[in-house]
Amino acid sequence: MTSATAAEPAAPGPTPRPGLLTFLGGVGTVTGSKFMVETDHARLLIDCGLFQGLAELRRRNRRSLPVDPHDIQAVVLTHAHLDHCGYLPRLVRDGFRGPVLTTANTARLAELILRDSAHLLREEADHANTHGWSKHRPAEPLYDDEDVENTLRMFDPVPLGTDVEITAGTVLHLHRAGHILGSAWAHLTLEDGHTLAVSGDLGRPVHPLLLPPEPFGGADVLLMESTYGNRRHEETAAREYFARAIERTLARGGTAVIPSFAVDRTEVVLHELGNLRRSGRLPAGAPVHVDSPMALAALEIYREALAARSPELRADIVAEGEAALDPEPFLPIHSLQESLALEHSTVPSVLVSASGMATGGRVVHHLRRLLPDPRNTVIVVGFAAEGTRARDLVDGARTLKMYGTYVPVRAEIVNVPAFSAHADAAEIVDWLRSAPPPGTTYLVHGEPEGSEALRARLDRELGWTAVVPRPGERVLVR
């Protein structure tokens, strides 16, 4: 028998390989954000959005991902807009079984958006089957209510400002993004120690309801949204432009219809209309209708955040309480019957209805009725992606196709992009300016002109290496 000796130190394990980043969506377009991160022991998806707009983009929703959803261990969700969360139920239908890591408010808002999305997808499939316009026989929705219910059970809310270990050596930290309630930008530390930051949709320092985004502190690699990479929001001028459009419309006896995203944009519009009401520029006799069940449900979540004095909200908004979101007389429209009854109203009014890009929902019915009358106005209050009805209107379309027929556009069209909750180019640069430069900044979630303009600006003003990636491109995180 040999005598015992001191144990020798264990041999060091293999050095972790660099993380691999794949751009599966949100490249060359403002929709479909999906970014896959792979390490030796983890495969994560950051955001899982639907493609919207042009038919070619929408067809991408039907294409299989280049990875088996069973092999994805977790999804990190930056916020609840459809172009960031709307593909989740399809991912679950195809086999994903991991947690969806996000903030509690994002989980609540995503529930509304995903339920509504399943409803609209079913309506679209039924309409295609009834009228025979789909190449599929029969047409089937991308996902259904059961897929949504299965998805909602996978949400795993995590608080802002804390470290969460997703897998061994991979740590997530969510920071306030100030875009919509619950929105976050994500910071990931990977197994080899390198770091990746993803802006999600970055909010604005002048958001009327939410606190500004938390400062960017640096990362080895940054994914930066570029929706407004070639634009500047003229805040004061835009709000005056909005007010005058409302005044003109009401003076000529018309309706001002505002296609509005159900989450956050409706709340911002109501806040602005409340200011106009209090100043007398929106007459007491002109009602404000909100015709979107989902927008009304989201409004309740914002009101609950106000009542709870959420740390995401501005102090002055918390002090105002519910009055901050109530331009009395404010008339919520819940049922389809109430919505149809608006067709018989002759009272000059303001009508806020989803969807924001007029791709679906009740606003399409209202546009079909209101567009032919020159007394009316359509006010587009945010980014309108290529291939959407809102973009066609902004670009000067004289007819608009809906429900299989063409409708003449005689109403006034007013574009007020400064109401967007996205940071503009100058605000993005200011958010980045004080941080140490990443090794590479990838400009995503933007149309080509916006992404390229922001790339040139980051190079010129900050001296940063910025790249506009290609769909499907794979790069190392280091």
PyMOL commands that set and color helices and strands:
alter all, ss='L'
color gray80, all
select helices_A, chain A and resi 55-62+69-71+82-85+88-93+104-131+145-152+235-251+265-279+293-307+315-325+336-344+362-370+389-394+417-419+425-433+448-462
alter helices_A, ss='H'
color red, helices_A
select strands_A, chain A and resi 19-25+34-38+43-48+74-76+100-102+155-157+163-167+170-176+184-189+195-198+221-225+255-259+288-291+330-333+349-353+377-380+399-402+405-408+412-415+440-444+466-467+474-477
alter strands_A, ss='S'
color yellow, strands_A
deselect
rebuild
show_as cartoon
